Amino acid sequence: MYQAMADSDFLSYAQLCQFVRERGRLPRLDDPNPAYRYAGWALPMIWEGHRVLPTVPDRWGYHLHILHTRQLPEAPIPQIEFLPTPHRDTLKHLYHWVTLAAEHQSSWTGLTNLIAWIAFSLKLSHTPPSLEDDTQAALYQTVNLQELVLHPYDYWGDIIAEGIGHGPWANPNGFYPTPMSVCQLIVRMMLPDATSLSPAERNILRVKSIADPAGSGTGRMLLLASNVSLSLYGIEVDALVRTACLINGALYAPWLAFPFPNAILHGSDAERGLTIQTPLVSVDTPVSAEGSLFPPISDALDHEDLQLVFPGW
């Protein structure tokens, strides 16, 4: 049965934090306000996955520690190895989630609905998803974002480029990402291997800005560069693609989705021994008037979004 949901039915991230303080737990599906109605409800699950899954580098722990202490640690950036091709079972499950989110409409509608739903769940969008309550409950019970975390890859780039639904509405801006294996080759050619550098060299490099200003897409280059830098920039004209990039950041490279303030990255301690301030890739590359309508990915969120530390974390 259709049950329309108004924006007033949804709750803010601040209200989610208040719930955790008062109840000592996260919201559940059977609460008067189900978990999926809170902005950012899935973030603690991603943090916990980074912390406890043995094969996953704890990048969220690293990110939250920096936000909490307001300074960069001596420890290097936790390294992540992205798959050159999608994990087959994970991709299969993603298609199932798309079908659930379609609400008996086209697969492309299902994809856009799913991306909007996940973006709200990760506090990447302030706009509540326009889905029926029953659909959101089904997605909450079915979608397992930890599966994406366990098998790191840019799944969204592949699915968007496929233009599922095969209609004129599918992939309307003709987005086709560079294959991940090619991106990996380019990054190996352009950036040093962080594991081969001394601790001092790594600390200098991690505050350098790296940009993909000519259309960052779903963030493949930036995800790979996250092994080297904590200061990532991108510009993307396609709003759906840009949101998918931010989702990738929240899953794999938190500083891409929730960038650090300059006061942390470029304080005296952060730049200890740094003599050259020029970014590895210039962030001043001009963009078209059309592209400039969309802010850089690192500036896509307001300052409230830096307040990510949960009560008890």
C-alpha positions in Angstrom: 0.0 0.0 0.0 1.4 3.4 -0.9 2.3 5.6 2.0 3.6 9.0 1.0 6.3 10.4 3.2 6.8 14.2 3.7 10.2 15.8 4.5 8.9 16.4 8.0 8.8 12.6 8.5 12.6 12.5 8.4 15.0 13.4 11.1 18.4 15.2 11.1 21.8 13.8 11.9 21.8 16.0 15.1 18.6 14.1 16.1 20.3 10.8 15.4 23.1 11.8 17.8 20.6 12.9 20.4 18.9 9.5 20.1 22.2 7.7 20.6 23.0 9.8 23.7 19.6 9.2 25.3 19.1 5.5 24.4 22.7 4.3 24.3 22.0 2.5 20.9 21.3 3.2 17.3 17.7 3.4 16.1 16.0 0.2 14.9 13.5 -0.7 12.3 10.7 -1.2 14.9 11.2 2.1 16.6 8.4 4.8 16.3 10.8 6.6 14.0 12.5 3.8 12.0 16.3 3.9 11.6 16.2 4.8 7.9 14.4 8.1 8.6 17.5 9.6 10.2 20.0 11.3 8.0 23.4 9.5 8.3 21.9 6.4 10.0 24.4 4.1 8.1 27.6 6.0 8.9 28.2 4.2 12.3 27.8 0.9 10.5 30.5 1.8 8.0 32.8 3.1 10.8 32.3 -0.2 12.7 33.0 -2.2 9.5 36.3 -0.4 9.0 37.2 -1.1 12.7 36.4 -4.8 13.0 36.6 -6.4 9.5 40.1 -7.9 9.4 40.7 -7.4 5.7 39.5 -3.8 5.7 42.0 -0.9 6.5 40.5 1.2 9.2 40.4 4.4 7.3 37.3 5.7 9.1 39.1 5.2 12.4 42.0 7.2 11.0 39.7 9.9 9.8 37.7 10.2 13.0 40.9 10.3 15.1 42.1 13.3 13.0 38.8 15.1 13.4 38.8 14.4 17.1 42.4 15.5 17.8 42.5 18.2 15.1 45.9 17.2 14.1 47.5 14.6 11.8 49.1 11.5 13.4 52.5 10.1 12.7 50.8 6.9 11.4 50.6 6.8 7.6 47.4 6.7 5.6 46.0 3.1 5.8 46.4 1.6 2.3 43.5 0.2 0.3 43.8 -2.0 -2.8 41.0 -1.6 -5.2 39.8 -4.4 -7.4 40.5 -4.0 -11.1 37.1 -5.5 -11.9 33.9 -5.7 -9.8 33.3 -8.5 -7.4 30.8 -10.7 -9.2 28.4 -11.6 -6.3 28.5 -8.0 -4.9 27.6 -6.6 -8.4 24.7 -9.2 -8.5 23.4 -8.0 -5.1 23.6 -4.4 -6.2 21.4 -5.1 -9.2 18.9 -6.7 -6.8 18.9 -3.5 -4.6 18.3 -1.5 -7.8 15.2 -3.6 -8.5 13.9 -3.1 -5.0 14.3 0.7 -5.3 12.6 0.8 -8.7 9.1 0.5 -7.2 7.9 -1.3 -10.4 9.4 1.5 -12.6 12.4 1.4 -14.9 15.8 0.1 -13.7 17.3 3.5 -14.3 14.7 5.0 -11.9 15.7 2.2 -9.4 19.3 3.2 -9.7 18.7 6.9 -9.1 16.4 6.1 -6.2 19.0 3.8 -4.7 21.8 6.3 -5.0 19.6 9.0 -3.4 18.6 6.6 -0.6 22.2 5.7 0.2 23.4 9.3 0.0 20.8 10.3 2.7 21.8 7.3 4.8 25.5 8.4 4.7 24.7 12.1 5.4 25.9 13.0 1.9 22.5 14.6 1.0 20.1 16.7 3.0 17.3 15.7 0.7 15.2 12.8 2.0 14.6 10.0 -0.6 11.2 10.1 -2.4 10.4 6.4 -1.8 7.5 4.7 -0.2 7.9 3.7 3.5 7.6 0.0 2.7 10.3 0.3 0.0 12.7 2.0 2.4 12.0 -0.7 5.1 12.8 -3.4 2.5 16.0 -1.7 1.4 17.0 -1.3 5.1 16.6 -5.0 5.6 18.3 -6.0 2.4 21.1 -3.5 1.5 24.5 -4.4 3.1 27.0 -1.7 2.5 29.6 -3.7 4.3 29.7 -5.9 1.2 30.9 -3.0 -0.9 33.5 -2.2 1.8 34.8 -5.8 1.8 35.2 -5.8 -2.0 36.4 -2.2 -2.8 35.6 -1.1 -6.4 33.7 1.7 -8.1 30.5 -0.3 -8.8 28.5 2.8 -9.5 30.6 3.9 -12.4 30.0 0.5 -14.2 26.3 0.5 -13.5 25.7 4.1 -14.6 27.7 3.7 -17.8 25.7 0.6 -18.6 22.6 2.8 -18.7 20.3 0.1 -17.2 16.8 0.5 -18.4 17.8 0.9 -22.0 15.6 4.0 -22.6 16.3 7.6 -23.6 16.3 8.5 -19.9 19.2 6.1 -19.0 22.6 7.6 -18.6 21.4 10.9 -20.1 24.7 12.7 -20.0 26.6 9.8 -21.6 28.9 9.0 -18.7 31.6 6.4 -19.4 34.4 6.1 -16.9 37.9 5.1 -17.6 38.4 1.4 -16.8 39.7 0.9 -13.3 42.7 -1.1 -14.5 43.7 1.9 -16.7 43.2 4.3 -13.8 45.4 2.1 -11.7 48.1 2.3 -14.4 47.9 6.0 -14.7 48.1 6.6 -10.9 51.1 4.3 -10.7 52.8 6.3 -13.4 52.0 9.7 -11.9 52.2 9.2 -8.1 54.8 7.6 -6.0 54.1 4.3 -4.1 53.4 5.5 -0.6 54.7 2.2 0.9 58.2 2.9 -0.7 58.5 6.3 1.0 60.1 7.2 4.3 57.7 8.3 7.1 58.8 11.9 6.7 58.2 11.8 2.9 54.8 10.2 3.4 53.8 12.9 5.9 54.8 15.7 3.5 53.0 14.1 0.5 49.7 13.4 2.4 49.0 17.2 2.7 49.6 17.9 -0.9 46.4 18.6 -2.9 45.5 16.2 -5.7 42.8 17.2 -8.2 40.9 15.6 -11.1 39.4 18.8 -12.5 38.5 17.7 -16.0 35.5 15.6 -14.9 36.2 13.4 -11.8 33.2 11.1 -12.6 32.6 8.5 -9.9 36.0 9.2 -8.4 38.2 6.4 -9.6 41.4 8.5 -9.9 40.7 10.2 -6.6 40.0 6.9 -4.8 43.3 5.5 -6.0 45.1 8.8 -5.0 43.6 8.5 -1.5 46.5 6.1 -0.7 48.8 9.1 -1.0 46.8 12.3 -0.2 44.3 13.5 2.4 43.4 16.5 0.2 41.4 15.5 -2.8 39.5 17.7 -5.3 37.2 17.0 -8.2 34.6 18.6 -10.4 31.7 16.8 -12.0 28.9 18.2 -14.0 26.5 15.2 -13.7 24.8 15.5 -10.3 24.0 11.7 -10.1 27.6 10.8 -11.0 28.9 13.3 -8.4 26.7 11.8 -5.7 28.0 8.3 -6.6 31.5 9.7 -6.1 30.7 11.0 -2.7 29.2 7.6 -1.8 32.5 5.9 -2.9 34.3 8.4 -0.7 32.2 7.6 2.4 32.8 3.9 1.8 36.5 3.9 1.0 38.1 7.3 1.4 36.3 9.4 4.1 38.3 12.6 3.4 37.0 12.6 -0.1 33.4 12.8 1.1 34.0 14.7 4.3 37.1 16.9 3.7 39.4 18.0 6.5 39.6 21.7 7.3 42.7 23.5 6.0 43.6 24.3 9.6 44.2 20.6 10.1 45.9 19.8 6.8 48.1 22.9 6.7 48.9 23.7 10.3 52.5 23.9 11.4 52.6 20.3 12.6 51.0 19.0 9.4 53.6 20.7 7.2 56.6 19.9 9.3 59.6 20.0 7.0 57.5 21.0 4.0 59.3 23.5 1.8 57.3 23.4 -1.5 53.6 24.4 -1.4 52.7 23.6 -5.0 50.1 20.9 -5.3 51.1 17.7 -7.2 48.3 18.5 -9.7 47.1 22.1 -10.0 43.7 22.8 -8.6 43.5 26.0 -10.6 42.7 24.4 -13.9 39.9 26.4 -15.5 36.6 24.6 -16.0 33.7 25.3 -18.3 30.9 27.6 -17.2 28.6 24.6 -17.2 30.9 22.6 -15.0 31.5 25.5 -12.6 27.8 25.4 -11.7 28.7 22.4 -9.5 31.0 22.9 -6.6 34.2 20.9 -6.2 33.5 17.6 -4.5 35.5 18.6 -1.5 33.3 21.6 -1.0 30.0 19.9 -1.6 29.0 19.8 2.0 28.6 22.4 4.7 30.6 22.8 7.9 28.1 20.9 9.9 29.1 17.7 8.1 32.5 17.8 9.7 30.8 17.0 13.1 30.9 13.3 12.7 32.0 12.1 16.1 29.2 10.0 17.7 28.6 9.9 21.4 30.8 7.2 22.7 33.1 7.1 19.7 
